[in-house]
Amino acid sequence: MKKIVLTLLLVSSLPMAHAGEYVKRNGALSLSTGNGSAEFNINSSHGNASGVCNMEGVAESVGAGAGQRNRWVYSDSSSACIAVISELKDSSVNVTTRSCENYCGVSAVGSMDGKYSAK
């Protein structure tokens, strides 16, 4: 019995891959994590149909900050775009981008940033 309990404790402490869907006003984020990275897809706008942002890729894990469970950074090698995706302790995800205009229509620039809640 002790071996079973110990095995269950060890397995539950291993980092496991998980996928999540998150939303905010005029935005959606898909996030699949595991092995020190996170595959993501962000679609957003400012509410009008004239501009949309769409970014996807693989972000690498970096140290989590205060109030965070995990944090990943995406850096586009073909531009100066950087996205920081932070899984917060309240199970929401915060996205911050810099120089990612190439992923957006003119009227949607900045719409990827913000707090996304679990769907």
N, C-alpha and C positions, 0 to 999 in steps of 0.2 A: 504494500500500500504506500509506503514512504517513497518508493521508487517512482510510482505513478504520479504522486503529488509533485515530486521534484522535477520529473520530466515535463509536466504541465506548466510549472513555474518557469522553467528554462525556455520552453517553446513560446510562452506568452511574452517573454522579454525580448525575443528576437525582433529586429526590424522587419516588418512585413510590407509588401507592396499593397497599396490600396488606391482605389480610384474614386474620384469625387466630382460632382457637378455642383457648380456654384453660380449664383445669379446676383445681379444688382440692377437697378433701374437702367434699362437700355444696354445691358451687358450680360454675357455668359462666359463662364470659364470651366473648362474640363481639365482635370489634373489627375495624372496617374503617377504614383511615386514608387520608388524602390531602388535599391543598389546605389544610393548616393546621388540619384538624379530624379528629375521629374519631367515627364512629357506633359506638355500643356497645349491648349488651344484657347485663344481669347477672341471673342467677337463682340464688338461694341459700337455704339454711335451716341450722338447727343440727342437723339430722339427724332430727328428729321430724316428723311430717306435720301438726302443728297450726299451723305458721306458715312462710310462704315470703316472700322478698323478690323483687321483679321491678322492675327499673329499666331504661329505655332512653332514649336521646337522642343529642344531638350535643355533644361536648366540644370546646372550643377549645384549640389548641396554646399552651403557655407554655414558657418556657425549661427545658431539661432540667437536672437537678441532677447531682451527683457520682454515678457509677455507673449513670446513666440514658442511654438512647438518645433517648427522647421522653417528654414529659409533657403531659397534657391536663387541663383543668378543666371540669367540668360544673356549672352553677349553675341551679337550678330557679327560674324567675321567680315561681312561685306559692307557694313556700315558702322556708325558709332552707336547704334541702338543697344541699350541695356535695360533689362527688365528685372526687377526684384520681386519675387513671389514669396510672401510670408504667410505660413499657416499659423494662425493665432490660437492661443489657448482656449478661446471661446468657440472654436471650430469654424470660424470664418477665415477668409483668405484676403490679404491685402496685396494689391498690385501697384507698383510704382514703376513708371517708365521714364526714360530719358533719351531724347534724340531718335524716337521711333516713328517719325512722320511718314517714312516710306511705307509703313504698314497701314496707313489711313488715307481716306479721302480728306480733302482740305477741311471740310466742316466737322470732321470727327476727331481731329488731333486732340489728344489728352483724354479721350473718353475711356481708354482702357484702365486708367488709374482709378483706384478706389477700393472700397471694402465689398467683397462678394460673400454672400451668405449661402450656407448649404441649402441645396434645393429640396 
